[in-house]
Amino acid sequence: MSAGAPNGGGSSGRPRPPVGNRVTVVLGAQWGDEGKGKVVDLLAQEADMVCRCQGGNNAGHTVVVDSVEYDFHLLPSGIINPKVTAFIGNGVVIHLPGLFEEAEKNERKGKGWEQRLIISDRAHIGNVCPLSPSSTVFDFHQAVDGVQEQQRQEQAGKNLGTTKKGIGPVYSAKAARTGLRICDLLADFTQFSERYKVLAQQYKAMYPTLEIDIEGELVKLKDYVERIKPMVRDGVHFMYEALHGPPKTILVEGANAALLDIDFGTYPFVTSSNCTVGGVCTGLGMPPQNVGEVYGVVKAYTTRVGIGAFPSEQSNDIGELLQTRGKEVGVTTGRKRRCGWLDLVLIKYAHMINGFTAIALTKLDILDVFPEIKVGVAYKVDNQIIPHFPANQEVLQRVEVQYETLPGWNSDTSAARSFEELPENAQKYVRYIEEHVGVPGTV
């Protein structure tokens, strides 16, 4: 094996092939709900293509365009732009009934989508089945998710606080190599049916209370074949053509956020996919050399849905005021979000993993009424400053956040459309974040 020459050529002296188009990536830098949808909507106005690379319908983006509100859980929210091609990559798990229900609901609001949606044939499927005698159709991975949460509560006295959308069980089946993919559904349906039956029986053996109408669900799945077939492509080839064809502006919208990443998040209170920058490459089938700008979306304070460690949480009047002013209720779960001061230890950790080229700061106006604002800048454990973000939950529960107190600005910034229009103390707050993290602000 020979190393490439410093000038970019190989050992034979041949120049390296051109990189092609680079993708712009938008990622959450906290625990989600940072306002990624707004940033994506802004960037998607100039985009040719918008991609989802991981997660499923456990994500939630709300975008308002011309006074019309659109809720997205599985579709890339950039599909609002009628000129955009939307691509759902192989790293996404797809609940077919939810996909079509979401698309039809948004289409009724005036946004056509079916001709502009491409789905990777390697994406995994969340299967559907009715549970119990009721007529409601549920996803059996969703049912398993609910049973698992109930068992955790009974056995350990606490659950993970999942969205119960079945995302974890689908990724579990993927890792166990028993999952079913879009390409399987569209190939030999007899073979697909046999594998579906095996998977369903495995779940029934693990969870005896689970009721699955296997034959009925296979009929429903077969009905989706013709509808979804025109949208499906070989995802790797599709991405390669997009990257190496004519110049294109390609946007990738991450779901969830860095602190929910299966490897780097506050495990086990995390999602089941890689929602950091590495998930872009594995979830779309593209090389890292095609990653361009990486925008970390940071809310001007911190929120979290569900349970798990939250060092800067304010379980007091400050937290209540942030929750009320910020209308902090989860799009997917409807749960109130826990609120606290901005935690820069957490943001710097997310930057270490993702290599943000810029930060998009959101919801600064929620802080307009605070006479002073605290910012977490360091963690102490056992009276010692630690230089890292703890991996262990029990340690993270014990950290003492060290705060810097900055002056508030006591004025309305909601109408500001440029940095220069912000009050002086609001500008100082933004500059403080930039300098502490070492990344410039943008958008």
Phi, psi and omega in degrees: 000133181243144179281151177290152179289152181303332184278007177097352178273160176280184182295338179276355181088356178287141178291151176294149177295152180299146182292323184091198179291147175251148180266146171262129187248135176244118184232146172284138184256000182235234179254027181092174178064029181277349184101030180300324182301321180294318180293317178298317180300320178296312182288330183291343178297335179251006187269155172261335186211137178232135188236147164250136186241349183199172180079192179209219180273021169275349177277162178209118175237133173247128180231134178250123179230124181052045178066011176254130183263129178242132176252128180239136177234326182236319177292142171300129184294339177295352179294348175303324177291117185295349179266355187273140166266128180258136182234126174258114188279176184294339181281352180272143172257132193247121172265103190301313178301320180295323179300309183288326178296316179296316181296317181293321180297317179286328179294327177297339178270006170106012181243105175292152188214327193300325181284349185244009182252126176242136181237133178293137179290348181266001178292143180274153185254137166269121188277161184244145174195144175282140178247135179067178185288353183291163183271356181290136179264124177243164173272129185291337170293325176295319179297317178298318178305314180295318179296317179298318178297319179296318179296319178299319181296317183288323187273322185246354180081004177203152177250186180270347183073038180289168178282352182060032176268002176083013185292314180303310179300326178292314178295328176297316178296323178299312181292328179279358178064031174246003184288168180240137185247167178302319181297328178291320180297324185269354182270251181263108186292334177296313178295320177301315182299319180296317180291325177298316181297320178297315180298315180298318179294325177298317179292321180294325178293322180285326184231087187301336180281352183286126178250124183230121174275085188299310183295320179297322181287327176296325176298315180296317180296322180296327179295334181281342188303306184291330182287322185271339186307316182296342183270345191270135176226162166293111189295324181294314180295319180299314180293320180298317179296322180293322182284329187246009175269208178301158179306132181221148171263112186245128183243137176243122178256116178284146173260158181061221184189173188304318184279003173250004181296140184298329180264320190251356181278186182279069183300137008268007183274066187222178172271188188250016182225171176270104181260019171260182192297331178299330179293340177294315182290312182287332183274348178242344183076052181221154182279155181297337180295343180266005174277123180257245179291141176235106181266123174266120180272124185235122172285147186291353171222192184237140174224158176209139174260141176084195186259174184122162183299143181209084189304320186264015181300142177244096179272064186202196182297328179295313178299320179296317181294318177298317181296317182289310182294323182275359183048053188275085176228132184297134178294319184277320188259337186075006181276145173295140177272142172285144187230150177197182181290160175298134183245103184281343172298316180295317181293319178296322177298315178298323178293321177304322184279319190263339184061054181303134173270342177198158177248134172256109183270127184241159172059033177299327184295341179295336181272002187304330189266358184273126179292330173216153187229130179263147178228126178286126185238347180200161176243140171247137171231124182054043177067015178241130174295131178253143186270009186219171176266120187297139177279326186277133183296320181295322176294316181297326178295336186263355184294147172254119181283131175264123187252148162254140180254124180249150179289141174283184182237349172046043176207158185282121179252006187296335181268355182293133181238006176210159180300322183295336180281349180287149173300158185304316183290331175291320176297319179296323178298314179297315180298322179299317179297312180303313184290323184288323182274332181084027181225135180286153174277160180205180177067000000 
